[in-house]
Amino acid sequence: MSSALLETPLTYLPGIGPKRAELLQKELGLQAWEDLLYYFPYKHIDRSRLYRTSELTSDMPFVQVKGRFVSFEQMGEGRKKRLVGHFTDGYGWVDCVWFNSQQYILKSVKLHTDYILFGRPSVFNGRINLNHPDVDPADTLMLSKMSMQPYYQTTEKMKKAGVNSRTLEKFTSTLLRQIPPASIVDTLPRNMLARLCMVSLDEALRMAHYPSTSQELTQANYRLKFEELFYVQLSVLRYARLRQGTIRGHVFSRVGTYFNSFYSNNLPFQLTEAQKRVIREMHADMKSGRQMNRLVQGDVGSGKTMVALMTMLIALDNGYQACIMAPTEILAEQHLATFRKMLGDMPVRVELLTGMVKGKRRKSVFDGLQSGEVQILVGTHAVIEDNVQFANLGLVVIDEQHRFGVAQRAKLWEKNSTPPHILVMTATPIPRTLAMTLYGDLDVSVIDELPPGRKPIQTTHMYDNAPEKLYNGINAQIQEGRQVYMVYPLVKESEKLDLKNVEAAYVHLQKVFPQYKISMVHGQMKPSDKEAEMQRFVSGETQILVATTVIEVGVNVPNASVMVIQNAERFGLAQLHQLRGRVGRGASQSYCILVTKYDLSKDTRRRIDIMTETNDGFEIAEADLRFRGPGDLEGTQQSGIAFDLKLANLAKDGQIVQLARDMASEILDADPMLSSSENRILVDRMRYLKRDEMDWSNIS
């Protein structure tokens, strides 16, 4: 079947019409037949079995019964007004309850006529209830053919307009009848389908909506998930190989005075074996003649900044400038201070460029970059402005890369005629399946050791009904000369949310700890005020820092040994781990206290337990992926790769990800340009999938 038929607007599908088509487009983004075909059910329920009413209990999931309504009565008033239908199959009774659509039920449902009800049973006043059950005339519902009923996600606006899951089911049923059997053209080569024992695309799409058995549903999902992941992997690997083969990089052949002098005289501590390995991997890239595009993963406190600085010194040894781009001014300021302290009296000019750098100082930085006198630039988004010109930029380091979009990073390529080497760093460990998919076109290095002398952070969980115990612990640490972070989810008090807030906490803690000095930092402060407060804490002038998650990334105060996170139930695992990483940076024992309300959901309690059980960022990242899915973790729009997964779940489908990558790699090994006739289908499909995208293929 030609793709033209699938591109038919939904308006032309019987039963939809212009108004419903507009609703589907606005609420679900569905415009054409193909969109509806690929809008998959979120679950299926077996409709092949009928229960007797006498068998029903409140712990059953969904059930269906066949019988008759003998009477209806309206009960209650106002919001509690409800319609109750008394239903029997001759073996017992069920009360059907409707709070909405009462007049519709009274008009459309007849007494003493056979119906099949479908719903989830509950108990009220000792009687079995079905709230808002599906009601179908028994003579129109053929259970033997229906079997697994699909359920589709809808929105409140759709439900109010009378378009619910059952309506969508009718639309997809009509659509599949409009498409001739076995007419959907396949999108994977026949030999691949045969080798992997997969059903055709036509079969998979039909069975994904209307499987006869759970085995058919499994077959369909496996085929469709594989295809989604296969084309992502094929795109990622193909671009990586094309870039490696065609894009040249500056050749950093020398490791000279800057690097060796720093290594011999300025290194504040011995490098871990992991740090040495990663530096070797990057130098191998940079002297190869091809452009380096490497992702360095390292848990909080693993020494990524040291690795970045030493890699920049290799650039300087070869006559090039280097630049590091950070997501916040606080982090950029901290990198500047760290680099200058580490470099000491070495003849290296390091400058800062952020929105705060103005006037003569800004002009001096611009002039120094153009002349080459500024050798290392530390900055924020200001670095990518058009008027920032380098004499010879050879290396760009992007810190906490997920906070920068592809388009922003692309501008860095224009800073030199030959694109600079790219080093991407993240302190958010990325699960293997996600890294393989989002960053599969980057070479990956992992710093999997902490520097010597670091003690694991002790994490404990406390409820918010025992503040005295918490305050006593804080006081004991400050008495030993340590400093404390107190993190809150809100800046100001909220009428809608019963959560702790920074401003109220600041006032309260001044009363609790009158003997100590306290700083406050949050995102609504002026940058200059925020920086001044932060510096008071960094210098040790204040003992307690009350803050929002603005301090989540990059703040380095080795003397701070306690991290208290209030309303910890409001934060995800990755964010909790990042916040915890602000302590444990010195030689003393550090602590992270997660303070929550007593009443926690099962998932929230499990998240808190994971934090208290492990300090391993990769283990936490895997758990976070299971809890939240990939969409929330990294901002998939950042990757530059098609990533619209409708069925595949990176947390659960790791084996399929690996199979898809292996198959894509095997095909590219045999046919790097996909020029053979049997691979034409792959090129056509990739072009179709990317029809609405900009080509970011050459941007790391």
Long-range contacts (C-beta under 8 A, 24 or more apart in sequence): 1-179, 1-180, 1-183, 1-184, 1-185, 2-185, 3-34, 3-185, 3-688, 5-33, 5-179, 6-32, 6-33, 6-34, 6-37, 7-32, 7-33, 7-34, 8-32, 8-33, 10-35, 10-36, 13-171, 13-174, 13-175, 13-178, 14-174, 14-178, 15-170, 15-171, 15-174, 16-171, 20-161, 20-163, 23-157, 23-158, 23-161, 23-163, 24-158, 24-163, 26-157, 27-154, 27-155, 27-157, 27-158, 28-155, 28-158, 33-175, 33-178, 33-179, 36-171, 36-172, 36-175, 37-172, 37-175, 37-176, 37-179, 37-205, 38-205, 38-646, 39-152, 39-168, 39-172, 39-646, 40-208, 40-209, 40-224, 40-646, 40-647, 41-150, 41-151, 41-152, 41-208, 41-209, 42-151, 42-152, 42-153, 43-150, 43-151, 44-148, 44-149, 44-150, 44-151, 44-211, 44-214, 44-217, 45-148, 45-149, 45-151, 46-147, 46-148, 46-149, 46-214, 47-118, 47-143, 47-146, 47-147, 47-148, 47-149, 48-143, 48-144, 48-146, 48-147, 50-116, 50-143, 52-89, 52-91, 52-92, 53-87, 53-88, 53-89, 53-91, 53-92, 53-93, 53-94, 53-128, 54-91, 54-92, 56-92, 56-94, 56-121, 56-128, 57-121, 57-128, 58-121, 58-122, 58-123, 58-128, 60-120, 60-121, 61-120, 62-118, 62-119, 62-120, 63-118, 63-119, 63-120, 63-121, 64-116, 64-117, 64-118, 64-119, 64-143, 65-89, 65-94, 65-116, 65-117, 66-114, 66-115, 66-116, 66-117, 66-138, 67-94, 67-114, 67-115, 67-117, 68-111, 68-112, 68-113, 68-114, 68-115, 69-96, 69-109, 69-110, 69-111, 69-112, 69-113, 69-115, 70-111, 70-112, 71-111, 72-105, 72-106, 72-111, 74-102, 85-109, 87-115, 87-117, 92-128, 93-127, 93-128, 94-121, 94-127, 94-128, 94-129, 94-130, 95-124, 95-127, 95-128, 95-129, 95-130, 96-129, 96-130, 96-131, 96-133, 96-135, 97-124, 97-129, 97-130, 97-131, 97-132, 98-131, 98-132, 99-131, 99-132, 100-132, 101-132, 105-135, 109-135, 113-137, 114-138, 114-139, 116-141, 116-143, 118-149, 134-166, 147-211, 147-212, 147-213, 148-210, 148-211, 148-212, 148-213, 148-214, 148-217, 150-209, 150-210, 172-209, 173-209, 173-210, 176-206, 176-209, 176-210, 186-681, 187-227, 187-681, 187-685, 188-227, 188-230, 188-681, 189-678, 189-679, 189-681, 189-682, 191-678, 192-663, 196-226, 196-659, 196-663, 198-222, 198-223, 198-226, 199-223, 201-227, 208-647, 221-647, 222-656, 224-646, 224-647, 225-647, 225-648, 225-653, 225-656, 226-656, 226-659, 226-660, 228-645, 228-646, 228-647, 228-648, 229-437, 229-645, 229-648, 229-653, 229-656, 229-657, 229-660, 230-660, 230-663, 230-664, 231-642, 231-685, 231-686, 231-689, 232-437, 232-440, 232-641, 232-642, 232-643, 232-645, 232-660, 233-436, 233-437, 233-440, 233-657, 233-660, 233-661, 233-663, 233-664, 233-665, 234-664, 234-667, 234-668, 234-682, 234-686, 235-641, 235-642, 235-686, 235-690, 236-437, 236-440, 236-441, 236-641, 237-440, 237-441, 237-661, 237-664, 237-665, 237-668, 238-664, 238-668, 238-674, 238-686, 239-441, 239-697, 239-698, 240-440, 240-441, 240-442, 241-668, 241-672, 242-697, 243-291, 243-293, 243-441, 243-697, 243-698, 244-290, 247-290, 247-291, 247-419, 247-698, 248-289, 248-290, 248-291, 248-418, 249-285, 249-286, 249-288, 249-289, 249-290, 249-291, 249-292, 249-418, 249-419, 249-421, 250-286, 250-318, 250-320, 250-394, 250-418, 250-420, 250-421, 251-286, 251-287, 251-288, 251-289, 251-318, 252-283, 252-286, 252-287, 252-314, 252-315, 252-317, 252-318, 252-320, 252-394, 252-421, 253-287, 253-318, 254-314, 254-317, 254-318, 255-283, 255-314, 255-317, 256-317, 256-318, 257-317, 258-313, 258-314, 258-316, 258-317, 258-346, 258-348, 259-310, 259-313, 259-314, 259-317, 261-346, 262-309, 262-310, 262-313, 262-342, 262-343, 262-346, 263-310, 266-342, 266-343, 266-344, 266-346, 268-342, 269-451, 269-452, 269-453, 270-452, 271-303, 271-306, 272-302, 272-303, 272-447, 272-449, 272-450, 272-451, 272-452, 273-449, 274-298, 274-302, 274-446, 274-447, 274-448, 274-449, 275-303, 275-306, 275-307, 275-447, 275-449, 277-445, 278-307, 278-445, 278-446, 278-447, 279-307, 279-310, 279-311, 281-443, 281-445, 282-307, 282-311, 282-314, 282-423, 282-445, 283-311, 283-314, 285-421, 285-443, 286-311, 286-314, 286-315, 286-395, 286-421, 291-419, 291-420, 291-421, 291-422, 292-421, 292-422, 292-423, 292-443, 293-421, 293-422, 293-424, 293-441, 293-442, 293-443, 293-700, 294-422, 294-423, 294-424, 294-442, 294-443, 294-444, 294-445, 295-401, 295-424, 295-425, 295-426, 295-435, 295-439, 295-442, 295-443, 295-444, 295-445, 296-423, 296-424, 296-425, 296-426, 296-444, 296-445, 296-446, 296-447, 297-426, 297-429, 297-430, 297-435, 297-444, 297-445, 297-446, 297-447, 298-425, 298-426, 298-427, 298-446, 298-447, 298-448, 299-427, 299-429, 299-447, 299-448, 299-450, 299-581, 299-616, 299-617, 299-618, 300-427, 300-577, 300-578, 300-580, 300-581, 300-582, 300-584, 300-617, 301-450, 301-451, 301-454, 301-581, 301-584, 301-585, 302-427, 302-447, 302-448, 302-449, 302-450, 302-451, 303-447, 303-450, 303-451, 304-399, 304-425, 304-427, 304-447, 305-335, 305-338, 306-342, 307-447, 308-397, 308-399, 308-423, 308-425, 309-338, 309-339, 309-342, 309-343, 311-395, 311-397, 311-423, 312-376, 312-395, 312-397, 313-348, 314-395, 315-394, 315-395, 315-421, 316-348, 316-375, 316-376, 318-394, 319-392, 319-394, 320-392, 320-393, 320-394, 320-395, 320-420, 321-369, 321-372, 321-374, 321-375, 321-376, 321-377, 321-390, 321-391, 321-392, 321-393, 321-394, 321-395, 322-375, 322-376, 322-377, 322-393, 322-394, 322-395, 322-396, 322-397, 323-376, 323-377, 323-378, 323-379, 323-383, 323-390, 323-393, 323-395, 323-396, 323-397, 323-412, 323-415, 323-420, 324-376, 324-377, 324-378, 324-379, 324-396, 324-397, 324-398, 324-399, 325-379, 325-380, 325-381, 325-383, 325-384, 325-396, 325-397, 325-398, 325-399, 325-404, 325-412, 326-378, 326-379, 326-380, 326-399, 326-400, 326-554, 327-380, 327-399, 327-400, 327-403, 327-404, 327-553, 328-380, 328-550, 328-553, 328-554, 329-354, 329-355, 329-356, 329-380, 329-527, 329-531, 330-530, 330-531, 330-534, 330-550, 330-551, 330-554, 330-555, 331-399, 331-400, 331-553, 331-554, 331-555, 332-378, 332-379, 332-380, 333-531, 334-554, 334-555, 334-556, 335-378, 335-399, 335-554, 336-378, 338-556, 339-376, 339-378, 348-375, 348-376, 349-373, 349-374, 349-375, 349-376, 350-374, 350-375, 350-376, 350-377, 350-378, 351-376, 351-377, 351-378, 352-377, 352-378, 352-379, 353-377, 353-378, 353-379, 353-380, 353-382, 353-383, 353-388, 354-379, 354-380, 354-382, 355-380, 355-382, 355-527, 356-527, 356-528, 356-531, 357-382, 381-408, 383-412, 384-408, 384-411, 384-412, 386-411, 388-415, 389-415, 390-415, 390-416, 392-416, 393-420, 394-420, 394-421, 395-420, 395-421, 395-423, 396-420, 396-421, 396-422, 396-423, 397-423, 397-424, 397-425, 398-422, 398-423, 398-424, 398-425, 399-425, 399-554, 400-425, 400-426, 400-427, 400-428, 400-553, 400-554, 401-425, 401-426, 401-638, 402-426, 402-428, 402-634, 402-635, 402-638, 404-638, 405-637, 405-638, 406-637, 406-638, 406-639, 406-640, 406-696, 406-699, 407-696, 409-699, 409-700, 410-696, 410-699, 413-698, 413-699, 422-700, 424-700, 427-553, 427-578, 427-581, 427-617, 428-574, 428-577, 428-578, 428-617, 428-621, 428-633, 428-634, 429-617, 429-618, 429-620, 429-621, 430-621, 430-633, 430-634, 431-618, 431-621, 431-622, 431-625, 431-650, 431-651, 432-654, 433-625, 433-650, 433-651, 433-653, 433-654, 433-657, 433-658, 434-625, 434-630, 434-633, 434-634, 434-650, 436-657, 436-658, 436-661, 437-630, 437-641, 437-643, 437-650, 437-657, 438-630, 438-634, 438-636, 438-638, 438-639, 438-641, 438-643, 439-639, 440-641, 440-661, 441-641, 441-700, 442-700, 453-587, 454-584, 454-585, 454-587, 455-584, 455-587, 455-588, 455-589, 455-590, 456-584, 456-615, 457-563, 457-580, 457-583, 457-584, 457-590, 457-591, 457-592, 457-615, 458-589, 458-590, 458-591, 458-592, 459-580, 459-591, 459-592, 459-593, 459-594, 459-611, 459-612, 459-615, 460-591, 460-592, 460-593, 460-594, 460-612, 461-568, 461-593, 461-594, 461-596, 461-608, 461-609, 461-611, 461-612, 462-593, 462-594, 462-595, 462-596, 463-595, 463-596, 463-597, 463-598, 464-500, 464-566, 464-567, 464-595, 464-596, 464-597, 464-598, 465-598, 470-564, 470-593, 470-595, 471-512, 471-513, 473-562, 473-591, 473-593, 474-513, 474-544, 474-562, 474-564, 475-513, 477-561, 477-562, 477-591, 478-513, 478-516, 478-543, 478-544, 480-588, 481-559, 482-559, 482-560, 482-561, 482-562, 482-588, 483-537, 483-540, 483-542, 483-543, 483-544, 483-545, 483-557, 483-559, 483-560, 483-561, 483-562, 484-543, 484-544, 484-545, 484-560, 484-561, 484-562, 484-563, 484-564, 485-544, 485-545, 485-547, 485-551, 485-560, 485-562, 485-563, 485-564, 485-579, 485-582, 485-583, 486-544, 486-545, 486-546, 486-547, 486-564, 486-566, 487-547, 487-548, 487-549, 487-551, 487-563, 487-564, 487-565, 487-566, 487-579, 488-546, 488-547, 488-548, 488-566, 488-567, 489-548, 489-549, 489-566, 489-567, 489-570, 489-571, 490-548, 491-522, 491-523, 491-524, 491-548, 499-567, 499-570, 500-566, 500-567, 502-546, 502-547, 502-548, 505-546, 505-566, 506-546, 509-544, 509-546, 513-543, 513-544, 516-542, 516-543, 516-544, 517-541, 517-542, 517-543, 517-544, 518-542, 518-543, 518-544, 518-545, 518-546, 519-544, 519-545, 519-546, 520-545, 520-546, 520-547, 521-545, 521-546, 521-547, 521-548, 521-550, 521-551, 522-547, 522-548, 522-550, 523-548, 523-550, 549-575, 549-579, 551-579, 551-582, 552-578, 552-579, 552-582, 553-578, 555-582, 556-582, 556-585, 557-582, 557-585, 558-585, 558-586, 559-586, 560-585, 560-590, 561-586, 561-588, 561-589, 561-590, 561-591, 562-590, 562-591, 562-592, 562-593, 563-590, 563-591, 563-592, 563-593, 564-592, 564-593, 564-595, 565-592, 565-593, 565-594, 565-595, 566-595, 567-595, 567-596, 567-597, 568-594, 568-595, 568-596, 568-608, 568-611, 569-596, 569-597, 569-600, 569-604, 569-607, 569-608, 572-607, 572-624, 572-627, 572-628, 572-632, 573-607, 573-610, 573-611, 573-620, 573-621, 573-623, 573-624, 573-627, 574-620, 574-621, 574-624, 574-633, 576-607, 576-611, 577-611, 577-617, 577-620, 580-611, 580-615, 603-627, 622-651, 625-650, 625-651, 626-651, 626-652, 640-696, 640-697, 640-699, 642-689, 642-690, 642-693
